[in-house]
Amino acid sequence: QVDRYLYHMRLSDDVLLGMMARFHAEMVKGLGRDTNPTATVKMLPTFVRSLPDGSEKGEFLAVDLGGSQFCAHRVKVFDDGKQSSQLESKSYPTPKEVIQGNGAELFDYVADCLLDFMETNNLKHKKLPLGFTFSFPCKQTKLEEGVLLAWTKYFKVRGVQDTDVVSSLCKALQKHKASFVPAGDVDVLALVNDTVGTMMTCGYDDQRCEVGLIIGSGTNACYMEEMRHIDLVEGDEGRMCINTEWGAFGDDGALDDLRTEFDRELDLGSLNPGKQLFEKMISSLYLGELVRLILLKMTKEGLLFNGKVSTALLTKGKIEMKHVSAMEKYKEGLGNTKEILTELNLFPSEEDCIAVQHVCTIVSFRSANLCAATLAAILTRLRENKKLLRMRTTVGIDGGLYKTHPQYAKRLHKVVRRLVPNCDVRFLLSPSGSGKGAAMVTAVAGRLAAQRKQIDATLAPFLEVKSKMRTEMEYGLKRETQGSATVKMLPTYVCGTPDGTEKGKFLALDLGGTNFRVLLVKIRSGRRRSVQMYNKIFAIPLEIMQGTGEELFDHIVQCIADFLEYMGIKGARLPLGFTFSFPCRQASIDKGTLVGWTKGFKATDCEGEDVVDMLREAIRRRNEFDLDIVAVVNDTVGTMMTCGYEDPNCEIGLIAGTGSNVCYMEDMKNIEIVEGNEGRMCINTEWGGFGDNGCIDSIRTKYDQEVDESSLNPGKQRYEKMTSGMYLGEIVRQILIDLTKQGLLFRGQISESLRRRGIFETKFLSQIESDRLALLQVRRILQQLGLDSTCEDSIIVKEVCGVVSKRAAQLCGAGLAAIVEKKRENRGVEHLQITVGVDGTLYKLHPHFSRVLHETVKELAPQCDVTFMLSEDGSGKGAALITAVAKRLHNVGQ
């Protein structure tokens, strides 16, 4: 009979799965900037960005406002390796006149209780950080600030809504300034919801805990969401705890099909009709009243108590959740039920007791079902965020209904596991509620602040590099100072990027290291736009690299002749782009005067000469073929153009390999050394020479000096010698020699191989730092170098390699941050989105270089959203594309 009567309260799994989908849609709506205003599930960012990691320590105060009792806590967190903590608490009643009075009275009462607690525990002489648990929906813009959106539960304090509750608490504490020693302040470091407090308390004991759930007089959930999904907060890195405020789910009518006549009647008689409808269906504050309304109607219809309605049954609030819980203690038979109903003057029969017990079961079971469906939606979202087929996680849980009801926990667990079979969920009861959690949030905030301080101290030298790089760039662009600038800012006369209409056959040459490449590039435009490439690689022997200029260019032309014959195109006069990866001063796109050799080249009679003329003369000397040399380009510019062909937002090129360099598109009005103010031109910074004037000597070490002094070009390219692949291995070797001399490595014995310059190639850094390599394999690599190492030696060598490569990536990132910031200022925008085309073996092959570089740019240029695009064959394809663009612009000009 009861089953038939309460048929709509029984929810099938299909209904619950549908509810999961509805709740997930509301979550997504709440996370979106445009859709949040109309979402019932507000998804409030809490600015809690990290869970406890076990390293937290210190002494904290916490206050907890949100129930019938106000609590003050003192929490000690010990960094003793055992993750232990100590909690002392005191509860104070929250009188009705306070929770339904005005804001000043409420916060004065909180301050009075806190002062009493501090006096009782002899804490008045201490200045302790305070965490404030405030269990009502607040909009936060930072961790220590929260504007109350609306009161819930039975609170109705005037003049607090739409104000910052932390400020109100601080003002109340200031009134007691004379009572506090020293300074009269309590530092409120964090404002948290009780749900967040629960998650953090449980997170201290179980680091898998990333969901907090309250099921008591109120109900709510929070969880760790990916920043990239939270439109309401700037930034997309890491995670942040979201307070769902799910009690209001259904306030827009979304749950009307699941709400019964009893739910509607209960809502109409509440303090806030039409609001917190989901909470009214599941929280303990309302379930007793729901049972009363059902029993009243059943009695009126003659289904219970012989149709006799007692005064108690007509009295609102007469049946409480504690009665429902007691009546569901099945093991105790019908005794509890009979006793409770008799107290209500209902004089039940045994059948009445069974029926009432059944009503209680259906009402509380529906609550568990509804709670399970929404929790299952959160767990599914977590699993999908992590891209896992199966997920293990922990839900921290608190609240009187969950703790005291005899069946509730078991029912909730069972339904959740049925709805999300691919989530292995552990439910962890919060041992000390939200008070300890508020202290944990404060402790984590303290840890993160200390870390931030450490990070800022670490990044300080790189901020200096960024600032000085910017200064040197400005010198390089100005006519009066360009001559003495270490960052030469060479105009490339590349004034456009590919627009997709380029087509034809082009030759490209690529000279920049020990290998020389000749390429045939076929570019197709239109809908079937594509680039096809054919190439051949030729070695450049050391005697040619360090011989005469004539010998070098004759060797280059010999390689071209071999390639043209190999491809069967010796008779064709093709346009040619020459990638020449050394600093050149250009007067036009097809003229490049070599400023100075780098990367081990020392060919005589080349510096100060036009390399295009030297190539033409060598072709004339051979007298076998003729070529139309259209453009001489730097490999960095080639990289930018290659990536620009795929992504029009690419306006910066970076090489991080044997050498190090950057180019970018600069506004003509800023380039004093070239005539004209209209349009833009690519600038080859030649940043490798940054610091040759001593401006970064403060961050150079004795190892950098030794590497510089024993190089082919002492005193030059100092920045490149700290950041490029050609030198990192040599820096490591110098450090290893020093450590060995100090007796800290290789038993103090410097082997013959370690004395050999160049023995420690940069590829060994990449191998040694590979996360996949165990120390045994690191030892094998060292043995190949003739270094007989112990396990401890291997650990130290790996650490040295890590420090050297990380510094290189950070220095490179600091320089790049200066470039992207300049681009942002050029455009006059608050936030810049830009792509950097990248090439180079160090960036491509080293296991950590690219990640550290990205992180550094993000830290030092936070207003720039930088995408890094790996160049596929940048320098060869890029030279052909520049040639094609130059031809297109030339034809337009004609």
N, C-alpha and C positions, 0 to 999 in steps of 0.2 A: 504493500500500500504506500509506504514512504517512498520507495523507489519510483513508483508511478508518479507520485506527487512532486518529487524533486528530479524528474527525468532530465530537465535542462541543465542541472548542475553536474551531471555525469558527462565527462568529456572523453571522447575516443582519441586514439593516437592520431588519426587523420585530422581531427579538429586542432589538436595540439601542434601538429606539424604546420598547419595553416597559420596558427598563431605565431609560431616561430618566424615564418616568412613575413608576416605583418610587422612583427617587432623589428626584424632586421631592416625592413624598408624604412621604418621610423628612425632607426639608428643612423642610417645613411643620410636621411633628411636632416637630422639634428647636427650631423658633422659638416654639412654644406653651408657655406656663407650665405648663399641666396635663399636656401630652403629652411635654414634654422628658425627664422622668426615664426614660421607657421607649424613647426614640428612640436608635437606634444612631449616627445622624449628629448629633452633639451641638450643632452650630451655635453655637459659643461667641462671645459678644460680645467684641470686642477693645478697645473704647473708643477706637479710631482712627476719628475722626469726619470727617476731611477728608483729601483728597489734596494733594500738593504743588501750589502755584499759581505757583511760579517766583520768589516774593518771599522765600523762605527764605534765611537767611544765618547764618554763624557757624562755629565750630570745635567738633567733637563727638568723643567717644569712642564706640566700639561694641565689644561683645564678642559672640561667636557660639559657642554651645554646642549641639551636636546631632549631630555626626558623629565620624569617627575623628580629626579635627583640631579643636583649639580655636583660634579666631582672635581677634586683637585688632586694631582698626582705629582710625585717626585720619582723620576726614573733615572737609575744609574745603569749605564751600558759599559761593560768591561771588555777591553781589547786583550783578553787573556788566552786567545786561541780556542776558547770553549764556547764562544758566543753566548755569554751569560749576561743576565740583566737582573736588576732588583727594582721592585715597585712598592712604593708606599702611597696609600690613597686615603682620602677622607671624603665622605659624601655629606652634602648639605641639601635639605629639602628646598624645592623651588616653589615658594608660596603662590597661591592663585592670584593674589593682588599684584605680584611681581610679573607673572607671565601673562597677565591681561592688563597691565598698567602701561607706563610709558618707558621709552628707551633709556632715559637717564637713570631711572630707578633700577631697571634690569642690570645695566652695566655697573652701577654702583654696588649692587648686591654681589655681582660676580667678583669685583675688586675686593670687597669686604671679606668674602669667603677665602679668596686667594691669600690675602694678608693674614687671616687667621691661620690658614694652613702653614704659611711660611713661619709664623711665630711658633706654632706648635712644634714644627720640625727644626727650629733653630736655623732658618735659612735666610733671615732678614739681612745678614751681613754679606750674603753672596749675590753676585749678579749672574743669573742663570738664563739661558735662552728658553723661551716659552713656545709651546705648540698649542694652538687653540682649536679644539674640536667643536665645530658649530654645525649641528645636524639638520640644517635647513638649506634649501637650494640657493646657492650664491653664484654670481657671475664673477669670475676671477680674471685679472689681467696680469697678475703675478702671484707668487706663492704666499706673500704676506699681505694680501689685500683681497677683500671679497664683498661685493655689493649684494645685499639680500634681495632676492627676487620675490619671494612670498613666504609667509609663515605656513607651516604645516603642523600636523598633529593638533594639539589643543592650544598652541601659542597664539596670542593675539596682541602683541606689544605694539603700542602706537609710536609712530615717528621713527621707525627703524627701516622699514621697507625702502629700497632704492638708495640706501646709505652704506658706507663701508663700515662693517662691524668691527674690523680691527682698529680703525681710528677711534671708534666709540669706546672700545675696551682700553686703548692707550690713554684716552682723555680721562677715563674713570681712574686709571692707575696713577695718572699724574696728580690727581687730587690728594693721593696719599704719599706724595713725593717725600715729605719729611719723614715718613715712616720707613722708607726703603734706604738702605745703605749698601754700597756707595751709589752716587749719582742719581738716585731716585727713579731709576728706570728698570722695567723688566722688558727685555728685548723679545718682542713677538716676531719670531722668525717664520712661522708657518701657520696658515689657516687651512684646516682640513675638515672634510665631511667624516662622519662616524664610519661610513662605508670604506673610505680610503684608509682611515685609521685601522680598521679591521684587517684590510689587505696588508698593510705595512707591518702590523703586529705579527701576523702569520708569516709574512715574507721574511721576517728576521729568523724564524725557525725553519722555514722551508723556502729555498730560493726559487722553487718552481711556482710559488704562489703569485699569480698575476691577475686574480679576480677577487673582489671583495663583495660579500653579500650580507645584507641585514634583513632578518625576518623577525620582527618583534612588533612593538606598538606602531612602528612605521616599517616601510620596506624600501629597499634601494639596492642597486648594484653599481660597482665600478670595475674597470679593467684597463689594462695597458694597451693603448691603441698606437698604431704606427703614425708618426708625425705627418707623413706624406698624405694621410687621409683626413687630417684635421684642418679644414679650410679656415677655421676661426682663429688660428694661431700661425704666425710667420714661421717659416722653416720647414724642411722636410726630412731632417736627419733624426734618427733615434725614435724614442717612444715617449708618450705622455699618458698619465692616468686620466681617464675620462669618467666623470661622475654622471651616470646616465640620467638620474632623477626619473626613474621609470614609474614612479607612483602616479604620474599624470598621463601615462599611456591610456589612450581611449577617451581622453577629454574631448576629442573632436568627433566622437561617435563611432570610432573604429571598432569598439567592443560591444556595440549595442546588441548585436545578434547573440552575444554570450551572456549579457546581463539579464537577470530575472526581475520579476515584479518586486521581489524582496530587496534586490540591490538598488532599485530605483527609489523604493520607499525609504531605505536606509540613507541614501544620498540626500533626499529632500529634507530629512530631519537632522542633517549634519551641520557643522559650523560653516562649511564651505561648499554648498551644493554646486554640482556640476564640475567639481575639481577633484583631482587625485582619485579618479574613478577606479584605476587598477589597484591602488593601495587599499581602497575600500573593499575590494574583493578578496584580498589576501592577507592583510595585516591583522595582528591580534587585537588592535584597538577596536576593530569593527566586527570580528567574527562572532563574538558573544552576542552582540546586538542583532546580527543576522539570524542567529539561532533563535533568539527571542521572537523576532518578527514571524519566522516560519512556525514556531510553536503556537503563537497567538492565533494565526490564521487557521491552523489545523484544529485548534481547540474550538474556535468559533464555528467551524464547519462540522463539529461533533466527532472529529477523528481522534481526539485525545481527551483525557480527564473528564469523560462523560459530558463534554461540552461546557464545563464550568470554567470560566475565565477568572483567575484570581487577580487581585490588585497588583501583585508583584509582576504578573505577566504583562500587565498594561504599563508598567513603569520602565521608561527608557533607561538603559544602562544597568538594569537589574541582573541580567545574566552577563557575566564577564568571561574572558578567555580562560581564566583559571578554572571556572566551572566546567567549560567545554573539555579542557584537558583532563580534569578529574573524572568526568563521565566517560571518557574514552579509555580508561584503564581497565581493559577487558579482563585482565587476569584477576582483578578484584571483584568480578561478577557485576551484579547490578546494585551492590550496596551503596557505592558513591552516588550513583544516579538517583536512587531512591531518597537518599539523605538530602541531596541538593534540592530536588523537586519538592520534598516535604517542607524544607525551609522556606520555599516560595509559596507555601500554602496550596500546593497542587494535589496532594494526596493521590499519588499515581498507583495504578495497578502494575502487575509485572509486565503486561503487554505495553503499557504506556512507557515504562522504563526502557524496554527493548527498542521501541519506536524512537524515543528521544535520543537514545545512544546512537541509533542509526542516522538520525538527522545530524548530530554532531560530527559523525564520521564523514558523511557526504560533504558537509560544509568545509571541514578542515582538509579533506582529501582534494576538493576542488582547489583550495588555496595552494596546496603542494603542487598540483598539476599545472596551474597557471604560472607559478613561480618557476617550475622546471622548464616550461616551454620558453620563457624569456631568457632564462639562464642558458639553455641549450643554444639559443640564437647567438648569444655572446661567445660561447665556447666555439661554435662553428666559425664565427668571424675570426677569432684568434687563430684557429687552425688554418683557415684560408689565407690570412695575413702572412703566416709563416710558410705557406706553400707546402704543408705536410699532408701526407695521406693519413697518418695516424699521429695523434698528439698526446703527450703526457703533461698534465697540468694540475695545479692545486687551487682550490677555491677556499679562501679564508672566510669564515662564517661566524656571525654573532646574532644575538636577538633572542628575546624570551620565548617566542613561539617555537623556534628551532630547538632551544635548549630544554624547555620544560615539558613540551607536549610529548606524550609517550610514544606516538607513532610517526610524528611529522618528518623527522630526519630520515628515517628508513624509507618512507614513501617518496620523499623528494629525490633521494639518491637513486632509487629504483627507476623512477620515471626519466630522470636526466640520462641515465646510462642507456635506457631504451631508445630515447630520442636521438642521442649522439653516440652510436656504437663505436665510432672511430676516434673517440676521445676517452683516454683512461684518466678519469677524474678522481682525485683525492679530495675529500672534504675535511678541512682542518678547523676545529673549533678554536676561536680566538680565546686564549687563556685569560687575557686581562682587558678585553674590549678595546675601545677606540682611544682610551687615554694613553696607553703605552704606544699605540700607533701614532698619535700626534707627536709624541716625543721622538719616535723613530723617524718620522718625516723631518722633524727638526734636526735630528742627528745626521740623516742623509744629506739634508740641505747644507749642514756644516761641513760634511765630508766633501761635497761637490764644490763648496766655496773655497775650501783649502786646496782642492785639486786645481780649481780655476786659477788660484793665486800662483800655484806651481807652474801651470801651463803658461800663464802670462809672463812669469819670470823666464821660462824656457824660450818663449817666443820673442822676448824683448830684443835680443840681438837681431832677429830676423825682421822685426818691425823697423829697426834701424837700417837694415839692408834695403828694405822696401822704400823707406824715405830717401835714402842716399841714391838709390837707383833712379828714383823719380827726378831728383835734382840733376843727376848726370845726364839723364835723357833730355831734360830741358836745355842743358848746356849744349848737347849735341845738335839740337834743332835750331839754335840761335846762331846768327852769322858771326857775331863777335867772339863767341866762346867755343864754337865748334872745333877750332884748331886744337884747343887744349883739353877737350872733353875725352874721357876714357871710354864712354859709350858713344860711338861715332855717329849713330843715327843716319846711316847712309841712304839717300834717296835711290830707289830702284827703277824709277820711271815706269813701274807697273801701275797703271792708273785705273784698271778695271778688273773685275772678276768674271768668270765664265757666266754666260746667260743662257746657254743651251743651244745657241745657233751656230757654234763653232763646228767646222767640218774640214776634212782633208787628210793628206798624209804628211807627216812631219818626222824629221830626225831629231833625236835628243842625245846629248852627251852628258855624262855624269861623272865629274871628277871631284873627289872630296876625301879620299882615303887611299888605302893601299890597292884597292881595286878600282878599275875604270870601266864604265859601261857605255855601250852604244845601243841606242834603241830606235826602232821604227814604230811610230805611233799612228794608228788610223782612228780618226775621230768621226763619228756619225752623228748627225743632228736629227731633230724632229722627234716623232713618237717613239721610234726605235733607237733613241739616243744611246750611244755606247762608245767605249774606248777599247781598242784592241792593241796589244803591245807585243813586239818581238824584240828580244835583246840578247846581247852576248857580253860576257864579262871577260875582261883582260887584266892580267896582273901588272902592277907597276913596280919593277925591281927597285931595291933601295938605292942602287948606283944611279938610276934615272931620277928618283925623287930628290937626290942630293947632288946631281950633276949640273949640267948647264941648262939654261932655259930652252936653247935650240934643241938639245937632245930630248928634253921632256916633250916638247910639242911635236917633234918628228915622230916620237913613239906614239903619241896620241893619234896622229894622222895615219900611221901604219895600221893601228887598230881599227880606224874608221874604214880604211881601204879593205881590210880583211872582212869586215862586217858587210859592206856594200856588195862585195863579191859573193859572200855567203848567202845574202838575200836576193842576189841577182838584180840589183838596182843601181849598178855603178854609173850608168849614163844619166840617171834622173837628177835634175837640179832641185833638190827639195829644200823647203824652209827648215832652218835648224835652230834649236834652242840649246844653249850651252849652260848646264848647271855647273857652276864653279864655286865650290863651297869654301871660299877663302875671302877675307875682307877686301872688297873692291870699292873704289870711289867711282860712281858712274856719272857721266855727263849726259847720257841718253840710254835708251834701253839696250842698244847694241854696242855700247862702249863701257869697258870696265877696267879701271887702272888698279892693279894689285897694290894694296896698302902694305901688306906683310904676310909672309907665309905662316901657317899654323899647322898643327897635327903632324909634325915630323917632316914636312917638306922643306927643302933648303935649296932648290934649284936657283942657280945664279942668273943675274941679268934679267930678272923678271919683276922685282919690286919697283914700282913707279912706272911700269909699262902697261899698255893696253893689251889685255890677254886675248881680246877678239882679233886685234891686228896680228899678234904672235901666231894665232891659229890660222889666219888667212895666209900669212907668209909661209907657214909650214905646208899648207895645201898647195900654194903656188910652187914651192920648191919641189914637191913631189910630181906636180903637173900631170895628174891622172884623172882628176874629177874636180868639179866645182860645186860649192854649196852656198845657199843664201842664208848667211848667219843673221837671224832676225833679233835674237835676244840673248843676253848673258844674265843668268839668274843665280841667286843663292839657293842652296838646298832648302833653306827655311821657307823662302818665298814659294818654291815649288811645292812644298808640303801644304802650305796654306791654300794654294790654288787647287791642288788635287782634292782637298777636303771641301773647298768652296764649290767645286763642281757638283758635289753630292748635297751640301748643306749651305744655302746662301747666307746663313748666319755666321759662317766661319770667316773671321776677319783677323785671326792671329795664327801664326805658324810657330811651332816650337820644335827644336831638335834637341833631344837628350840622348846622346849616343857617345861616339868617340869624341866629338866636340859638343859644344853647347851654344845655342843661339836662339834668338826670337826675332820675328818680324811682325808687323801689324799695319793695318790701314789707318793712316793719319790724315786729318783734315789739312788741306793745302795751306789754309790760312795760318797754321802753326809751324809750317816748314819755311823758315826764313831763308834757308840756303838754296831754295829753288824759287824762280819767278812764278807769280800767279797765286790767286787766292781761291779759285773756284775748284770744287771737286775734292778728290782724295788721291793719295799716293801711298803705295806700300813702302814702309821704312824698314830697312834691314838694320837692326840696332847694333849688331856686332857686340853684344853685351859681354862676351868673353873677356874683353879688356877692362871691364868694370873693376875699379880698385887699383889699377896700375899707378894711380896718383897717391896711394896710401890711405884712401878714405875708408877702407875696411880692414886696415891693419889690426884694429882692436880685436877682431874675431879670427885672425890668422894665427895658427899655432906654429911651434918650432918645426913640426913635421911638414907643414905647408911650405915653410921657408926652405927646408932641405930639398923638397921635391922641386921647388921653383929654381933654386940655385943650380941644381944638377940637370936642369932641362936644356933643350936646344935654344930657348929664348928667355933667359933669366930676366925677371922683372916685368915680363909681359904676359898678358892673358891670365891674370891672377885669379879672377872669378872662375874662368873655365877650368883652371887647375884644381879648384875646390869642388867643381860640380860635374865634370865630364868623365866619361868612361875611360879615357886615355890615361887618367892620372890617379883614379881612386885606388887601384891595386897597389900603386907605388906608395901612396899615403899609408895604406895598411902595412906594407913591408917596413916602412920607416918606424911605425909604432911597434911592430913585432920585434924589430932589432932593439929598440929602446927597452921594452919590457924584458927581453932576454938578457940584456946587459944588467938589468936590475935583479936578475935571478928569478923573475916571476914566470918565465916561460922556458920550455925546452931544456930544463935543468941548467939554465944559464949558459948553454953552449950555442954559439952562433954558427950555424952550418955554412958551408961554402955556398950552397944554393941560395940561402937567405941573403948573402952578401951581393948576389948578382942582381943588378938593376933590371927591372922589367919582368922578373921571374913570376911575380904575383899579378897575373892578369885579372882584369875586372870580371871576366867570366867566372873566375874562382869565387869571387864575392857572391855572385848570383847562386852558384852551386852550394856554397857553404851556408847561405842564409835560407835556402829552400826549406820550407816547413816540413816537407816530406822526408828530408834526410835525417836519419838518426846520427848520433855522435860518432858511431862506428864508421859510417860512410864519410863523415867530415875528416876523421883520422886518415882514411884511405886517400882522400884528396891531398891532404898535407903530406902523406908519404910519397905521392907522385911528385911532389915538389921537393922531395928529399928531406922533409922535416919529420923527424921521428917524435911523435907527440903522444902524451898520455891523454886520458879522458878529460882531465882537468884542463890541459893545454887546449884541447879542442873547444871546450866551453868558452875559454878566454878568447881564442881566435874568432869564434863565431860572434862573440860580443863586440870585438873590435870592428869586424866587418859591418855589423849592424849599425854601430855608432857612426862610422864613416859614410855609409850609404844613406843613412837617415839625414845626416847633416847636409849632404849633397842635395837630397830631395827637398829639404826645407829651404835651403838657400835658393834653389831653383824656383820653388813656390813663392818665396818672398819677392824675387825679381818679377815673376809673372803677375803677382798681386799688384805691383806698381803699374804694370801695363794695363790690366783690366780696369783698375781704378781710373787711370787716365782716359780710357775709352768711355767709361761711364760719365766722367766730367765733360768730355768732348760732346757727348750727346745731350748733356743737361738733364739726365733722368735720375730719379731717386733709386731705381732698381734696374740693373742691366742684365739682360739675357744674352749670352754670347757663346760661340763655339771656338775652341782652340784645336787646330789640326796638329797632330803630334807624330813625330817619327823618331827613330833612334833606338839602338839596341838596348841601351840602359833602361829606357822607358818600357820597351816591349818585353825584355827578357828577365829583368831583375824582379824577384818575387814581391818586393814591398815598395819599390821606388815610386811607382805610379800612385799607389794609395796614399803615401805620405805627402807627395806633391799635391794631390787633390785636397787633402785635409788642410794643408798649410794655406793654400789659396783661399779656401773657405773661411779659415780663421782670420786671415789678414785682410780679406776683401769680402766682408759679410753681406754687402749690398749687391754683390755680383753673383748671378747664378750661372756658373761656368760648366759647359758640357765639353768633355774631351773626346775627340774623334781620332781614332787611329788611322794614319794615312797609309793607304795601300799603294806602295811604290811611289811615294811622294815626289822625290827629286827628279825622276825620269819623266813620269807622266806629267808632272807639274811644269817642267820645262817646255814640253810639247803644248800644253794648254796655254801657257803664257805666250808662246809663239803664235798659237791660233788666235788668242784674244788680240794680240798686237796686230796681226794681219787684218782681223775684223775691224779694229779701230782705224787702221791705216786706210782701208777701203772706204770706210764711212767718211773719213777726212777728205779723200780724193773726190 
